């Protein structure tokens, strides 16, 4: 008969089935639950016999399971309310830290820094730059939790509650994708820092300054759309040396390379590939959505192929292109697709392995891959983030 034992000071119970005994016992399996319980009752449910946890302070409780010879599936429950998302898996002999949330189902989006100014890459008009931030569902509810961060270019086109950005660039709905993934566990809860591009309304070329900062070299554009170019290195220095320290100082991030990512579409994808080669010591993974791999006679292809995976190269790469993204009736018709296929091959040549450190995709020519804008990029974002950032369980 199972005995229910309760740690009265912390009001915690672990339900655990009878563990097998024997001479070949595994190392203890340990689960630490981090959450501000207060006066409420927290339980950790599993299929095994009850065990009592130990309060460690700082809203942390530890449960050690001696003799567990197989994986556990556990879930915290607070006053009868189970934690959001699927069960947490714990391998025998492993120690895991769990940072659950129970009530929030949506994250929040705000203009965290409305007038961010850079000294290494000031805007040509001297104005500040809005920085948008998505905080995942756990962020406000569980102050013990820290989160990975992905920096995304064209911030005004990344989230569901902006109006002006989607008119020009489309709408990627990254916040909706991450809210849904927090419920399924498909993607680890992640902070998204959206760096607004300098888009000028009613100008003859509203994207001129965006093109300038999202191109790593000053080069001729055969498509005729980019008139000014080459400030990409300054933009990347702004991100790494000015914005990232601010984000890490003011938000609960995991600042290490393994938890820091960069992503974008079109020229933002080009800059992501450039960042992965030149600042792989900072970014553990990149997301290139229909990246402009054709830029400067396939600059990104050459840089990736010449680089080798190693301690200063990014760890994971996602790169795609829409199968219908062509320039019809021109000599450049296959430029986007062909250059991205070359980029995919360059990553393979540099030592990345498809399915393990590399994920590439040419989407079908029919919807959702036939347009070059953030709305269509966004339909591929869930798969991209699931691969690069990884699952939440």
PyMOL commands that set and color helices and strands:
alter all, ss='L'
color gray80, all
select helices_A, chain A and resi 138-141+155-157+164-169+174-184+208-213+232-250+257-259+267-278+295-306+335-349+374-388
alter helices_A, ss='H'
color red, helices_A
select strands_A, chain A and resi 12-16+29-34+42-48+54-57+60-65+72-78+81-82+88-90+95-98+108-116+129-135+148-153+190-195+260-265+285-289+316-322+358-363
alter strands_A, ss='S'
color yellow, strands_A
deselect
rebuild
show_as cartoon
